[in-house]
Amino acid sequence: MSLTVSQKGGNNFPPIPDGTYPAVCYMVVDLGEQVSEQFGNMGKQVLIGWVIPSETLLIDGEEKPRVVNAQYRLSLNPKANLYNDLVSWRGKEFTREELDAFDLKNILGKPCMVSVTTKESGSGKKFTKVKAVIAMPKGMKEKPELTIPTVTFDMTDSPLSDINNLPEWVQKKIIGSPDYEARLNAVNTDPVEFTEELADSEDDLPF
């Protein structure tokens, strides 16, 4: 599975006030090969998202919880941001066995504290950036609850149609990955027996 490891959205929502909030992981998405903004090279990346139940936004007349996300290089190297945030979140180091193969989907539904800050893009647009992910304080009786459905996409194992469950800006990132193109080509070259049932379902295909 490609999610086993050895922010900015396109909306106009106001940034979440700077601070640290109880949150729950609701999204783990395999982005495939992407260009690193920091190093300028290609590498496997993953998008992790958290819902902050205490912060809401009025959308189409309905109060909805705010969400934040962070994009990481898919690596458990001790120098990697993903490694350090997961250790801070878990409150303990990884065992040697976990470092050999850790399924990131295990973090779905797990509570934590996320520290966020407001950043400004080159175009002057303000957005919320995840600054740190830490463990829940010991003795904290009320933990945040998952108030929205979980979302996951694995470039290797997930049905390609699952990409439709993702925000549009995330879909664009995945579609631009050479991993997605390779997966798409593999699907299109697989021999398929044409049937009336298949013909009726063509409108549901994501490509």
C-alpha positions as CSV (number, residue, x, y, z in Angstrom):
1,M,0.0,0.0,0.0
2,S,1.4,3.4,-1.0
3,L,0.3,5.0,2.3
4,T,2.5,2.6,4.3
5,V,5.7,4.6,4.8
6,S,9.4,3.0,5.4
7,Q,-2.3,24.4,2.6
8,K,-3.7,25.9,1.1
9,G,-7.1,25.4,-0.4
10,G,-8.9,27.3,-3.2
11,N,-11.6,28.9,-1.1
12,N,-12.1,32.4,0.2
13,F,-12.8,31.5,3.8
14,P,-11.3,33.7,6.5
15,P,-8.2,32.2,8.3
16,I,-8.8,30.5,11.7
17,P,-7.5,32.7,14.5
18,D,-4.0,31.9,15.5
19,G,-3.9,29.4,18.4
20,T,-3.9,25.8,19.5
21,Y,-7.1,23.8,19.1
22,P,-8.4,20.2,19.9
23,A,-8.8,18.4,16.6
24,V,-9.4,15.1,15.0
25,C,-7.8,13.6,11.9
26,Y,-10.4,13.1,9.2
27,M,-8.3,12.9,6.0
28,V,-5.3,11.0,4.8
29,V,-4.7,11.4,1.0
30,D,-1.9,9.9,-1.1
31,L,-0.8,12.7,-3.5
32,G,1.7,10.6,-5.4
33,E,4.8,12.2,-6.8
34,Q,4.8,16.0,-6.3
35,V,7.4,18.8,-6.6
36,S,8.7,19.8,-3.2
37,E,8.3,23.5,-2.7
38,Q,11.3,23.5,-0.3
39,F,13.8,21.5,-2.4
40,G,12.4,21.7,-5.9
41,N,12.6,18.0,-6.5
42,M,10.0,15.3,-7.0
43,G,9.0,13.0,-4.2
44,K,6.0,11.1,-2.7
45,Q,3.8,13.3,-0.7
46,V,0.7,12.9,1.5
47,L,-2.0,15.3,2.6
48,I,-3.3,15.0,6.2
49,G,-6.4,16.9,7.3
50,W,-7.9,17.7,10.7
51,V,-11.4,18.9,11.7
52,I,-11.6,21.5,14.5
53,P,-15.1,21.0,16.0
54,S,-14.9,24.2,18.2
55,E,-14.4,26.4,15.2
56,T,-17.3,26.7,12.7
57,L,-18.2,28.6,9.6
58,L,-21.6,29.5,8.2
59,I,-21.9,27.9,4.7
60,D,-25.2,28.1,2.8
61,G,-27.0,28.9,6.1
62,E,-25.5,25.9,7.9
63,E,-22.8,25.9,10.6
64,K,-20.0,23.6,9.6
65,P,-16.7,22.8,11.5
66,R,-13.5,24.2,10.2
67,V,-10.8,22.0,8.8
68,V,-7.1,22.4,8.3
69,N,-4.5,20.4,6.4
70,A,-0.8,19.9,6.0
71,Q,1.2,18.4,3.1
72,Y,4.2,16.2,3.9
73,R,6.9,14.3,2.2
74,L,6.0,10.6,2.6
75,S,8.9,9.6,4.7
76,L,9.6,8.4,8.3
77,N,13.2,9.6,8.2
78,P,13.9,11.2,11.6
79,K,14.6,14.5,9.8
80,A,11.3,14.5,7.9
81,N,8.5,16.8,9.0
82,L,6.0,13.9,8.9
83,Y,8.1,11.9,11.3
84,N,8.5,14.7,13.8
85,D,4.8,15.7,13.8
86,L,3.8,12.0,14.2
87,V,6.2,11.6,17.2
88,S,4.9,14.8,18.7
89,W,1.3,13.7,18.2
90,R,1.9,10.2,19.6
91,G,4.0,11.4,22.4
92,K,6.5,8.7,21.8
93,E,9.2,7.5,19.3
94,F,8.5,4.9,16.7
95,T,9.7,1.3,17.3
96,R,12.0,-0.3,14.7
97,E,9.1,-2.5,13.6
98,E,6.9,0.6,13.0
99,L,9.6,2.3,11.1
100,D,9.7,-0.6,8.7
101,A,6.0,-0.3,7.8
102,F,3.6,2.2,9.4
103,D,0.1,2.5,7.9
104,L,-0.8,6.1,7.9
105,K,-4.5,5.3,7.8
106,N,-4.2,4.3,11.5
107,I,-4.2,8.0,12.4
108,L,-7.7,8.5,11.0
109,G,-10.2,9.4,13.8
110,K,-7.3,10.0,16.3
111,P,-7.5,13.2,18.4
112,C,-4.7,15.7,18.9
113,M,-4.0,19.4,19.4
114,V,-3.1,21.5,16.3
115,S,-1.4,24.8,16.5
116,V,-2.2,27.1,13.6
117,T,-0.9,30.4,12.3
118,T,-2.0,32.8,9.6
119,K,0.2,33.2,6.6
120,E,0.1,35.3,3.5
121,S,0.6,34.0,-0.1
122,G,2.6,35.8,-2.7
123,S,-0.7,37.2,-4.1
124,G,-1.6,38.7,-0.8
125,K,-4.2,36.0,0.1
126,K,-4.2,35.0,3.8
127,F,-4.6,31.3,4.7
128,T,-4.3,29.1,7.8
129,K,-1.1,27.0,8.1
130,V,-0.6,24.1,10.6
131,K,2.4,25.0,12.7
132,A,2.5,22.0,15.0
133,V,0.7,18.8,15.9
134,I,0.9,17.6,19.5
135,A,-0.6,15.0,21.8
136,M,-3.7,15.7,23.8
137,P,-2.9,17.0,27.3
138,K,-2.9,14.2,29.9
139,G,-6.0,14.3,32.1
140,M,-8.1,16.1,29.5
141,K,-11.5,14.5,30.0
142,E,-13.3,15.8,27.0
143,K,-11.7,14.9,23.8
144,P,-12.8,16.2,20.4
145,E,-15.2,14.0,18.4
146,L,-15.1,13.3,14.7
147,T,-18.1,15.3,13.3
148,I,-17.6,14.7,9.6
149,P,-16.9,11.6,7.5
150,T,-13.3,10.4,7.1
151,V,-11.7,10.8,3.7
152,T,-8.9,8.6,2.4
153,F,-7.3,7.9,-1.0
154,D,-4.5,5.5,-1.7
155,M,-2.8,5.8,-5.1
156,T,-2.2,2.1,-5.2
157,D,-5.2,0.4,-3.7
158,S,-8.2,2.9,-3.8
159,P,-10.7,2.7,-6.6
160,L,-10.0,5.6,-9.0
161,S,-13.6,6.7,-8.5
162,D,-12.7,7.6,-4.9
163,I,-10.9,10.7,-6.2
164,N,-14.4,12.2,-6.6
165,N,-14.8,12.3,-2.8
166,L,-11.9,14.8,-2.5
167,P,-11.9,18.6,-2.7
168,E,-11.4,19.8,-6.3
169,W,-8.0,21.4,-5.5
170,V,-6.8,18.1,-4.1
171,Q,-8.1,16.2,-7.2
172,K,-6.0,18.5,-9.4
173,K,-2.9,17.8,-7.4
174,I,-3.4,14.0,-7.7
175,I,-4.3,14.1,-11.4
176,G,-1.1,16.1,-12.0
177,S,1.0,13.3,-10.4
178,P,2.9,10.8,-12.7
179,D,1.7,8.1,-10.3
180,Y,-1.9,8.8,-11.2
181,E,-1.2,8.9,-14.9
182,A,0.6,5.5,-14.6
183,R,-2.4,4.0,-12.6
184,L,-4.8,5.4,-15.2
185,N,-2.8,3.9,-18.1
186,A,-2.7,0.6,-16.3
187,V,-6.5,0.6,-15.9
188,N,-7.1,1.6,-19.5
189,T,-4.8,-1.2,-20.8
190,D,-6.4,-4.0,-18.8
191,P,-8.5,-6.3,-21.0
192,V,-12.2,-5.8,-20.2
193,E,-15.1,-7.8,-21.6
194,F,-17.7,-5.4,-22.9
195,T,-21.2,-6.0,-21.6
196,E,-24.4,-4.1,-21.6
197,E,-23.9,-3.6,-17.8
198,L,-20.6,-1.9,-18.5
199,A,-22.1,0.3,-21.2
200,D,-24.8,1.5,-18.8
201,S,-22.1,2.4,-16.2
202,E,-19.9,4.4,-18.4
203,D,-21.3,7.8,-17.2
204,D,-20.0,7.0,-13.7
205,L,-16.3,6.6,-14.8
206,P,-14.0,9.3,-13.5
207,F,-12.2,9.6,-16.8
